[in-house]
Amino acid sequence: QHNGVGSLLSHLSVITSTTAIPHSPIHLNRPASMARSNPGLLLGLLLLRLNWCLGVDGGGAEEGGGVFPVVVSTWPFREAVRAAWDVVKTGGAGGSAVDAVVAGCSACEELRCDGTGGSPDEDGETTLDALIMNGKTMEIGAVAAMRYVKDAIMAAKLVMEHTGHTLLVGEKATSFAISMGLAGPTNLSSPESIEKWSNWRQNNCQPNFWKNVAPAGNCGPYHPINIPKDPVKSAVWENQGITCQEWLENDNLLEPTNSHFNSVNRHNHDTISMAVIDKMGHVAVGTSTNGATFKIPGRVGDGPIPGSSAYGDDEVGACGATGDGDIMMRFLPCYQVVE
């Protein structure tokens, strides 16, 4: 394993055995041992273990002295947490963890939790990614790069409950969602997202996610720069790709693809990852996001990728993560944490 990732997982293992904060986000910043990796990389992680979670209401299953249900979310999205809580706190057995996750993420979608009105791509369009996982059955449903339908988490749930698939993408995800009764087609852009995109265009489309292309400091269309120029390196690149030694020398496994995007925080990020344990002790997790701002059209981030943005297992607990999705997908942090 790369040293930085090993340190991250080691650090997480300590948290899972010592910490539980119901109703509150757990934000994990880079450990000191990751000093060589990018200091702006942030991962917001939450983890629930059935044998130590604290209770926040009566009448539920008990584990280790605690009482369920529990709702946890990345970032201080209080309205989303309340919406999920209202589902699982009801009398008797309460609502299911899956339904609570849908309610919480739906509230965030409706309120545009990042407060910016959506994250447009390079073309100024807003597309959605979402995932839901049932920790009891291990079933997963997800949609990616979905256009014209605002109810992304509901679409993901429909994929999970009414198909034998895990992930639907693009225009076909849109068609599926509308055919299953969700509202659409709907323009997902907002005055705020359009203004944001217009300002970005006026700034020569900077920053962006392109690399090794020309023109470097302006809007596209772009074309690749043939690198490296050295004939020996070119032969290696053509025949083998970049070598392991070069990866180690560059030490860029955990670096963002663009230095302008080296910090992820609640002010430039809109992903919600949520985990719920219901009164019966069942786990569900979900993620909903507009994706990276000014992403290259067609890009799919970590949000709908099982084990990257979220993962849950009734026998263990749940994890939700948010940060630089293109890096997170390399390591599936939530799968590794839970497993």
C-alpha positions in Angstrom: 0.0 0.0 0.0 1.0 3.6 -0.5 2.2 5.0 2.8 -0.4 7.7 2.9 -3.3 5.3 2.4 -1.9 2.9 5.0 -1.6 5.8 7.5 -5.2 6.9 6.7 -6.6 3.4 7.3 -4.5 2.9 10.4 -5.9 6.2 11.7 -9.4 5.2 10.9 -9.1 2.0 12.8 -8.4 3.9 16.0 -11.5 6.0 15.5 -13.8 3.1 14.9 -12.8 1.5 18.3 -13.1 4.7 20.4 -15.6 7.2 19.0 -19.3 7.5 18.5 -21.1 10.8 18.1 -24.8 10.4 17.2 -26.5 13.2 15.3 -23.2 14.8 14.5 -20.8 14.7 11.5 -17.4 13.2 12.1 -14.8 15.0 10.0 -11.5 13.3 9.6 -8.7 15.5 8.5 -5.3 14.2 7.2 -3.2 12.6 9.9 0.2 14.0 10.6 1.8 10.9 9.2 0.4 11.9 5.8 2.6 15.0 5.7 3.9 14.2 2.2 0.5 14.1 0.6 -1.5 17.1 -0.3 -2.4 19.2 2.8 -5.6 20.4 1.2 -7.2 17.0 0.8 -10.1 16.5 3.2 -12.1 13.4 3.9 -15.2 13.7 5.9 -15.9 10.3 7.3 -18.5 8.8 9.6 -18.5 5.3 11.0 -21.1 3.4 13.1 -20.4 0.2 15.0 -23.4 -1.7 16.3 -21.6 -2.6 19.5 -20.8 0.9 20.6 -23.2 3.4 19.1 -24.9 5.6 21.6 -28.7 5.9 21.7 -30.6 9.0 21.1 -34.1 7.8 21.7 -35.9 5.1 23.5 -37.8 2.0 22.3 -35.2 0.5 19.9 -32.8 -2.3 19.8 -30.0 -2.2 22.3 -26.3 -2.9 21.8 -23.6 -2.4 24.4 -25.8 -0.2 26.5 -26.8 2.1 23.6 -30.3 2.4 22.1 -31.1 3.0 18.4 -32.0 4.7 16.2 -29.0 6.9 15.1 -28.6 9.3 12.2 -25.3 10.6 11.1 -24.4 12.9 8.1 -21.4 14.5 6.6 -21.3 18.3 7.0 -23.7 20.2 9.2 -26.8 19.5 7.0 -29.2 19.7 10.0 -32.4 19.8 7.9 -31.4 16.6 6.2 -30.6 14.9 9.5 -33.9 16.0 10.9 -35.8 14.6 7.9 -34.2 11.2 8.3 -34.7 11.3 12.1 -38.4 12.0 11.7 -38.7 8.7 9.7 -36.8 6.4 12.2 -38.1 7.9 15.4 -41.8 7.0 14.8 -43.6 4.7 17.2 -43.3 1.0 17.3 -40.6 -0.4 15.1 -40.2 3.0 13.5 -39.4 3.6 9.8 -36.7 1.7 8.0 -33.1 2.9 7.7 -33.5 2.8 3.9 -36.5 5.1 4.0 -34.8 7.4 6.4 -31.7 7.8 4.2 -34.0 8.6 1.2 -35.8 11.2 3.3 -32.6 12.8 4.5 -30.9 12.9 1.1 -34.1 14.1 -0.6 -34.3 17.0 1.9 -30.7 17.9 1.0 -31.5 17.8 -2.7 -34.5 20.0 -2.3 -32.7 22.5 -0.2 -29.5 22.4 -2.3 -27.5 21.9 0.8 -24.3 23.6 -0.4 -26.3 26.8 -0.8 -24.9 27.6 -4.2 -27.7 26.4 -6.4 -25.9 23.4 -7.9 -22.5 22.6 -9.3 -22.4 23.2 -13.1 -20.1 21.2 -15.4 -18.0 22.9 -18.1 -21.0 23.3 -20.3 -23.0 24.9 -17.5 -25.3 22.0 -16.9 -26.1 20.4 -13.6 -26.1 16.6 -13.4 -26.7 14.3 -10.4 -25.1 11.2 -8.9 -26.6 9.2 -6.0 -26.3 5.9 -4.3 -28.2 3.9 -1.6 -27.2 0.7 0.1 -29.2 -1.6 2.3 -26.9 -3.1 5.0 -29.3 -5.9 5.7 -29.5 -7.3 2.2 -26.3 -5.7 0.8 -28.4 -4.5 -2.2 -27.3 -1.3 -3.9 -28.9 1.1 -6.3 -27.2 4.1 -8.0 -27.5 6.6 -10.7 -24.7 8.7 -12.3 -24.5 11.7 -14.6 -28.3 11.8 -14.5 -29.9 14.8 -16.3 -33.3 16.5 -16.0 -34.5 14.6 -12.8 -33.9 16.2 -9.5 -34.8 13.2 -7.2 -31.5 11.4 -7.5 -31.7 9.4 -4.3 -35.2 8.3 -5.1 -34.0 7.2 -8.6 -31.2 5.2 -6.9 -33.7 3.5 -4.6 -35.9 2.6 -7.7 -32.8 1.0 -9.3 -32.2 -1.0 -6.1 -35.8 -2.2 -5.6 -37.0 -2.7 -9.1 -34.1 -3.9 -11.2 -31.4 -6.5 -11.0 -28.7 -3.8 -11.7 -26.6 -1.7 -9.5 -25.9 1.5 -11.5 -27.7 3.3 -14.4 -26.1 6.3 -16.1 -26.7 9.3 -18.2 -29.7 9.7 -20.5 -30.9 6.2 -19.8 -30.9 6.8 -16.1 -33.1 9.8 -16.8 -35.5 7.8 -19.0 -35.7 5.1 -16.3 -36.4 7.5 -13.5 -39.2 9.3 -15.4 -40.7 6.0 -16.6 -40.9 4.9 -12.9 -42.9 8.0 -12.0 -40.3 10.6 -10.9 -40.9 14.2 -12.1 -39.1 15.3 -15.3 -37.7 16.5 -17.5 -36.7 19.4 -15.3 -34.0 22.0 -15.7 -31.6 21.4 -12.8 -29.7 24.7 -13.2 -30.5 27.7 -11.0 -29.7 31.4 -11.3 -26.8 30.9 -8.9 -25.3 28.0 -10.9 -25.6 29.9 -14.2 -24.0 33.0 -12.7 -21.2 30.8 -11.3 -20.6 29.2 -14.7 -20.7 32.6 -16.5 -18.1 34.0 -14.1 -15.9 31.0 -14.6 -16.1 31.4 -18.4 -15.1 35.0 -18.1 -12.1 33.9 -16.0 -10.8 31.9 -19.0 -12.4 28.6 -17.7 -10.0 28.6 -14.8 -9.6 26.5 -12.7 -10.5 23.3 -14.4 -9.8 19.6 -14.4 -7.7 19.3 -17.6 -4.0 18.4 -17.5 -1.3 17.9 -20.1 -3.4 19.8 -22.7 -3.2 23.0 -24.7 -4.3 25.7 -24.4 -3.4 25.5 -20.7 -4.7 28.9 -19.6 -7.8 29.3 -21.6 -11.1 27.7 -22.5 -11.1 24.7 -24.9 -11.4 22.9 -27.1 -8.3 21.2 -25.8 -5.8 18.8 -27.4 -3.2 16.6 -25.7 0.4 17.6 -25.3 2.7 14.7 -26.3 4.7 14.1 -23.2 7.2 13.0 -22.2 9.5 14.3 -25.0 12.5 12.2 -24.0 12.6 9.3 -26.5 13.5 6.7 -23.9 10.7 7.9 -21.6 8.4 8.0 -24.6 9.1 4.4 -25.3 8.4 3.4 -21.7 5.2 5.4 -21.7 4.1 3.8 -25.0 4.9 0.3 -24.1 4.5 0.1 -20.3 3.0 3.3 -19.1 4.6 5.3 -16.3 6.8 3.1 -14.1 6.4 2.4 -10.4 9.6 4.2 -9.6 8.4 7.4 -11.3 5.2 7.2 -9.3 7.2 7.1 -6.1 9.6 9.8 -7.2 6.7 12.1 -8.2 4.8 11.1 -5.0 1.5 12.1 -6.6 -0.8 9.2 -5.8 -2.7 11.4 -3.4 -2.4 14.7 -5.3 -5.4 16.4 -7.0 -5.2 16.5 -10.8 -5.2 20.3 -10.6 -3.6 22.5 -7.9 -6.5 24.9 -8.1 -8.7 22.2 -6.6 -6.5 21.3 -3.6 -9.0 22.1 -0.9 -12.5 20.5 -0.4 -14.7 22.1 2.2 -18.3 22.8 3.0 -18.2 26.1 1.0 -17.3 24.5 -2.3 -18.8 21.0 -1.9 -22.3 19.8 -1.8 -22.1 16.0 -1.3 -24.1 14.5 1.5 -23.3 11.0 2.7 -25.7 9.7 5.4 -25.8 6.6 7.6 -28.8 5.5 9.6 -29.3 2.7 12.1 -33.1 2.2 12.6 -34.8 0.9 15.7 -34.4 -2.7 14.6 -30.7 -2.3 14.3 -30.6 -2.3 10.5 -28.1 -0.1 8.6 -28.5 1.9 5.5 -26.3 4.4 3.8 -26.8 6.9 1.0 -25.0 9.6 -1.0 -26.3 12.4 -3.2 -24.3 15.0 -5.1 -24.1 17.4 -8.0 -20.5 16.3 -8.4 -17.4 18.5 -8.9 -18.0 22.1 -10.0 -16.8 22.7 -13.6 -16.1 19.0 -14.1 -15.6 17.7 -17.6 -19.0 16.7 -19.0 -19.5 12.9 -18.5 -17.4 12.7 -15.4 -18.7 10.4 -12.6 -17.3 10.9 -9.2 -17.2 8.8 -6.0 -20.8 9.5 -5.1 -22.4 6.5 -6.9 -19.5 4.2 -6.5 -20.1 1.5 -3.8 -17.4 1.4 -1.2 -16.1 4.8 -2.2 -18.7 7.3 -1.0 -20.5 4.9 1.3 -20.8 1.3 2.4 -22.8 -0.5 5.0 -23.2 -3.9 6.6 -25.7 -4.8 9.3 -23.0 -7.0 11.0 -20.5 -4.2 11.3 -21.8 -0.7 10.7 -21.5 2.0 8.1 -19.2 4.6 6.5 -19.8 7.7 4.5 -17.1 9.8 2.9 -16.7 13.0 1.0 -13.8 14.8 -0.5 -11.8 14.5 -3.7 -13.8 11.8 -5.4 -11.3 11.1 -8.1 -8.8 10.2 -5.5 -11.2 8.3 -3.3 -12.2 6.0 -6.1 -8.7 4.7 -6.2 -8.8 3.3 -2.7 -12.5 2.6 -1.9 -12.1 4.1 1.6 -15.5 3.1 3.0 -15.3 -0.5 1.8 -11.9 -0.8 3.5 -13.1 0.8 6.7 -16.2 -1.4 7.1 -14.5 -4.6 6.0 
